[in-house]
Amino acid sequence: MQIFNSRKTEYKSAVSAIAVKEKVKLRIVVPRSMGCSGARLAVYKDGEDTVYYGMFWAGMCSNDHEYWELHFFATTPGLYFYHFELDTPWGVTYIKNIGGGLGDFSAEGGEFQQTVYDKDFKTPDFLKGGIIYQIFPDRFFNSNKKKKNVPERRVMRKWGEEPFWSEEQMNGIWNNDYFGGDLKGIEQKLPYIKSLGVTCIYLNPIFEANSNHRYDTADYERIDPLLGTEEDFRSLCRAAKKMGITIVLDGVFSHTGCDSKYFNMYSHYDSVGAYNSKESTYYNWYKFIDYPDDYKSWWGIKLLPEVQEENDAYREYICGENGILRKWLRAGAGGWRLDVADELPDVFLDDLRKAVKAENENAVIIGEVWEDATNKFAYGKRRRYLLGDQLDSVMNYPFASAVLNFVRGGSAQAFANGIMSVVENYPPCVLHVLMNPIGTHDTQRAITLLAGENADGYDRRWQHAHNTLSPEAYLKGISMMKTASLLQFTLPGVPSIYYGDEAGMQGMKDPFNRGCFPWNDINQELYKWYKRLGEIRKGCKAFKSGEFRLVCAFGNVVAYERVCAENSVLVAVNHAQTPVEIQVGSQWDYSYSFFGGRCENGILRLEAYERVLLSR
């Protein structure tokens, strides 16, 4: 019998974040042999003093154990930490977190976390139950529309060639080769994107910049000429909307390019940039140490001078009534993904949310946060991204790690613990709109990681030599991608497909993960699999906001349910070399099976490396 488990409703009535003034019932189970004469909850709001709440004796749960209970609620949003204390004949005994939500007698254990969010916090409905498709615009599709006002310094390449990866190729200038993918090309391929069940397209930066990744913004007010025009963007948004697809833009607001109209180091722009004069309109945007050549830059990269987001003029430019955020929302965008959200101060994020929601209440704000965003500590302070006054969602990298590690042979228990940490810590309204990737523009291609080697710690020359899987490894990778994507499409949140993953694209890290989409060489087996997953996800309401229930996790086997009033689904994966039988309950007898596998007498048999999806 467990003493306490924050991830089971027998001990904690809400296995999730709670709203302000929402009560949660906490229960501990204490052996009678402890001689407990009193119990209390010790809880403190982050940064504040501990407060103690007496628990009441709630009866016997067996001849040898007794219940102690209380109802807890908080009056203000924030992050709360707690443990339990018992009065015993030999002094105070502590019940603390020993990992995985388990409480045990331990003075050295950790604290439990309770996230408390604003009761009025709402997230956009359009993402719930949907599918995100991430596009690196230069590499998706070239419409061959003639482009105007393209700077001569850009290096144009033939579609399908290998991106430049060595310094010799780039003449000391990183990321300066372009393949011509454009907004009209994306619009032309909307039927293909829609065939996957996609409801939202997330575009990596599209504003004028001087690198192919465009994270070095040169002009927030202008579409990069290689991608097209503002009218092309408006046309894309209109066409996408007709298909039920929302366009989300990438906002890079922690820094600009040094080659921009704001900094203008090389005088390529007509403006008086901060580098040109201390009298520049933009001078106070930046953090000069020794003017003009010594300034703070993003991760020390001098091509990317940092901006001072606290600066009133900068915040007005981005967040004001006629600022950048509203300009592109008015042009048709349905939200923003925020690059390096950790580096955006609270005052900026507060203003950003006010601006976005004032323009479009249903627009989404997604932050790039690589860790658990509910308890993130960055730049000397605890962040409050998901309490109701900043972000709606984050890129759920802990999710990606849990899925990929499991499919690569990691333990099911570690996978379950990673998923349950997200379920437990995030507000439910956030949980159902989390952006769940297994690959992005910042990571190696999922199929390459799953069936090949991990690129972490290796330079580009090594990555280039190991960039292509052997035919045997590639076939294995297809199977592993099916398992990973099944988990991705059925766990809480919104699956995010990185362009080409569904086509079987390979690649190590930047730039190898940013190849041209292989329109003439799509892996049809994998494409049909993703298309089927999209159809299933659209037809099952449980994926929109259904409760997550872990059935089992042991060895290389995991099973879980998604449950709502309309329907329930059971997902089970055996990633081991031998068959296994698991107890799932007789309610799954005679259920519909999408991929094979049957439940009889409450027992589900899984063959080696089998994936099962049942619905009832």
Secondary structure, 3 states (H helix, E strand, C coil): CCCEECCCCCCECCCCCEECCCCEEEEEEEEHHHCCCEEEEEEEECCCCEEEEECEEEEECCCCEEEEEEEECCCCCEEEEEEEEEEECCEEEEEEEEECCEEEECCCCECEEEEEECCCCCCCHHHCCCCEEEECHHHCCCCCCCCCCCCCCCEECCCCCCCCCCHHHHCCCCCCEECCCCHHHHHHCHHHHHHCCCCEEEECCCEEECCCCCCCEEEEEEECCCCCCHHHHHHHHHHHHHCCCEEEEEECCCECCCCCCCCCCCCCCCCCCCCCCCCCCCHHHECEEECCCEECEHHHCCCCEEECCCCHHHHHHHHCCCCHHHHHHHCCCCEEEECCHHHCCHHHHHHHHHHHHHHCCCCEEEECCCCCCCCCEECCEECCCCCCCCCCEEECHHHHHHHHHHHCCCCHHHHHHHHHHHHHHCCHHHHCCCEEECCCCCCCCHHHHHHCCCCCCCCHHHHHHCCCCCHHHHHHHHHHHHHHHHHHHHCCCEEEEECCHHHCCCCCCCCCCCCCCCCCCCCHHHHHHHHHHHHHHHHCCHHHHCEEEEEEEECCEEEEEEECCCCEEEEEEECCCCCEEEECCHHHCCCEECCCCCEECCEEEECCCCEEEEEC
